[in-house]
Amino acid sequence: MQTLLIVLGSLLAVALVYVIVIRPWHLCWGATTAERITPGDELVQEPHVQATRGISIKASADDVWPWLAVMVTGPTGGIAVEGIEPNRYLVMWLRNDWCSISRVYVLDPIDYRTTRLLVRTRVRVTNGLRAILCYPLFEISDFVFTRRLLLDVKRRAEETQRVSSKTPARSEE
């Protein structure tokens, strides 16, 4: 009985640390409060989970867009592209019998060689029991996936920026 109480107490402690410390941090990793409204928010009304994550990239939106488009529009598994404005945003939406998920990628040019890349995810699950079971797994896996995507796009776009800035301009003779 004492072992059971220790195990239950430990699980409760881990859950509290996740809810109070880890969850608020990873749901807005890299994003400011001002960046938490994006196109496509209207697709998922009253979301159960909403995450906005962002990263600054030392490259123009023109250099970021091709990498973003290639990395997020592969096989989509039923996710529909709802809106697109090249070099600005891409809105994707999945809707089925048990959930509605929107995912929006926004490029916000800071200046001619710096861009903010934001990813906004909104999820609404129709069945409360599924929601309780899915949220922790979805939130953690979505954070890992999104963080990796943001860092990969940043790395590739910045490499493209470095290569293009080192390439001498051709003179026309």
C-alpha positions as CSV (number, residue, x, y, z in Angstrom):
1,M,0.0,0.0,0.0
2,Q,2.8,2.4,0.8
3,T,4.5,1.6,-2.5
4,L,1.2,2.4,-4.3
5,L,0.9,5.8,-2.5
6,I,4.5,6.6,-3.4
7,V,3.9,5.8,-7.1
8,L,0.6,7.7,-7.2
9,G,2.3,10.7,-5.4
10,S,5.1,10.6,-7.9
11,L,2.7,10.5,-10.9
12,L,0.8,13.4,-9.4
13,A,4.0,15.4,-8.9
14,V,5.1,14.8,-12.5
15,A,1.7,15.8,-13.8
16,L,1.7,19.0,-11.8
17,V,5.2,19.9,-13.1
18,Y,4.1,19.3,-16.6
19,V,0.9,21.4,-16.3
20,I,2.4,24.3,-14.4
21,V,6.0,24.5,-15.8
22,I,6.5,22.5,-19.0
23,R,3.2,22.9,-20.8
24,P,3.0,26.7,-20.8
25,W,6.7,26.8,-22.0
26,H,6.3,24.4,-24.9
27,L,2.9,25.7,-26.1
28,C,4.5,29.1,-26.9
29,W,8.1,28.2,-27.5
30,G,9.9,31.0,-29.3
31,A,6.7,33.1,-29.8
32,T,5.8,36.4,-28.2
33,T,2.3,37.3,-27.0
34,A,1.9,39.7,-29.9
35,E,2.5,36.8,-32.4
36,R,-0.2,34.5,-31.2
37,I,-3.0,35.5,-33.6
38,T,-2.7,34.1,-37.2
39,P,-4.7,33.6,-40.3
40,G,-6.7,30.3,-40.1
41,D,-7.7,30.7,-36.5
42,E,-11.3,30.7,-37.5
43,L,-11.1,27.1,-38.8
44,V,-11.0,25.5,-35.3
45,Q,-13.4,27.3,-33.0
46,E,-12.8,26.9,-29.2
47,P,-9.7,24.7,-29.5
48,H,-8.8,22.4,-26.7
49,V,-5.1,22.8,-27.5
50,Q,-3.5,25.9,-29.0
51,A,0.2,26.3,-29.6
52,T,2.1,29.1,-31.2
53,R,5.8,28.6,-31.7
54,G,8.3,30.7,-33.5
55,I,11.9,31.3,-34.5
56,S,14.0,34.1,-36.0
57,I,15.8,33.3,-39.2
58,K,18.7,35.3,-40.6
59,A,17.4,35.1,-44.2
60,S,14.8,36.8,-46.3
61,A,11.3,35.5,-46.6
62,D,12.2,34.7,-50.2
63,D,14.9,32.4,-49.0
64,V,12.8,30.8,-46.2
65,W,9.6,30.1,-48.3
66,P,11.0,27.4,-50.6
67,W,12.3,25.4,-47.6
68,L,9.1,25.8,-45.7
69,A,7.0,24.8,-48.7
70,V,9.0,21.7,-49.4
71,M,9.1,20.5,-45.8
72,V,5.4,20.9,-45.0
73,T,3.6,20.1,-48.2
74,G,4.8,16.5,-48.8
75,P,2.3,13.7,-48.3
76,T,-0.4,15.4,-46.2
77,G,-2.5,12.4,-45.1
78,G,-5.8,14.1,-45.6
79,I,-4.7,17.5,-44.5
80,A,-6.1,20.1,-46.9
81,V,-4.3,23.3,-47.9
82,E,-6.9,26.0,-47.0
83,G,-5.0,29.1,-47.9
84,I,-1.7,30.1,-49.3
85,E,0.1,33.4,-50.0
86,P,3.6,32.6,-51.1
87,N,6.4,34.2,-49.0
88,R,3.7,35.0,-46.4
89,Y,1.6,32.1,-45.0
90,L,0.3,28.6,-45.5
91,V,-2.9,27.4,-43.8
92,M,-3.6,23.6,-43.5
93,W,-6.7,22.0,-42.0
94,L,-7.6,18.4,-41.1
95,R,-11.1,17.6,-40.1
96,N,-12.5,14.1,-39.4
97,D,-15.1,12.4,-37.2
98,W,-13.1,12.9,-34.0
99,C,-11.1,16.0,-34.4
100,S,-10.4,19.3,-36.2
101,I,-6.8,20.5,-36.5
102,S,-5.5,23.7,-38.1
103,R,-1.8,24.3,-38.7
104,V,-0.7,27.7,-40.0
105,Y,2.8,28.7,-41.0
106,V,3.5,32.4,-41.1
107,L,6.5,34.3,-42.4
108,D,6.9,37.7,-40.9
109,P,9.7,39.7,-42.5
110,I,11.5,41.8,-39.9
111,D,13.8,43.4,-42.4
112,Y,15.3,42.5,-45.8
113,R,17.5,39.7,-44.3
114,T,15.6,38.6,-41.1
115,T,12.3,36.7,-41.0
116,R,10.2,35.3,-38.2
117,L,8.7,31.9,-38.9
118,L,5.6,31.2,-36.7
119,V,3.7,27.9,-36.5
120,R,0.2,28.0,-35.0
121,T,-1.6,24.7,-34.2
122,R,-5.2,24.6,-33.0
123,V,-6.9,21.3,-32.0
124,R,-10.5,20.5,-31.0
125,V,-11.4,16.9,-30.2
126,T,-15.1,15.9,-30.3
127,N,-15.0,13.2,-27.7
128,G,-14.0,14.2,-24.2
129,L,-12.4,10.8,-23.3
130,R,-10.3,10.8,-26.4
131,A,-9.2,14.4,-25.6
132,I,-8.0,13.4,-22.1
133,L,-6.1,10.4,-23.5
134,C,-4.7,12.3,-26.6
135,Y,-3.6,15.7,-25.3
136,P,-0.4,14.8,-23.4
137,L,0.8,12.6,-26.3
138,F,-0.3,15.0,-29.0
139,E,1.2,18.1,-27.2
140,I,4.6,16.5,-26.6
141,S,4.9,14.9,-30.0
142,D,3.7,18.1,-31.7
143,F,6.3,20.2,-29.8
144,V,9.1,17.8,-30.8
145,F,8.0,17.8,-34.4
146,T,7.5,21.5,-34.7
147,R,10.7,22.5,-32.9
148,R,12.7,20.2,-35.2
149,L,10.9,21.6,-38.3
150,L,11.6,25.2,-37.2
151,L,15.2,24.5,-36.6
152,D,15.6,22.6,-39.9
153,V,14.0,25.4,-41.9
154,K,16.2,28.0,-40.1
155,R,19.4,26.0,-40.8
156,R,18.6,25.4,-44.5
157,A,17.4,29.0,-45.2
158,E,20.4,30.5,-43.4
159,E,22.7,28.2,-45.4
160,T,21.0,29.4,-48.6
161,Q,21.4,33.0,-47.5
162,R,25.1,32.5,-46.8
163,V,25.7,30.8,-50.1
164,S,23.8,33.4,-52.1
165,S,25.6,36.3,-50.4
166,K,29.0,34.7,-51.2
167,T,28.2,34.2,-54.8
168,P,29.7,37.1,-56.8
169,A,27.3,38.9,-59.1
170,R,27.9,38.2,-62.8
171,S,28.8,41.2,-64.9
172,E,27.2,41.4,-68.2
173,E,29.8,42.1,-70.9
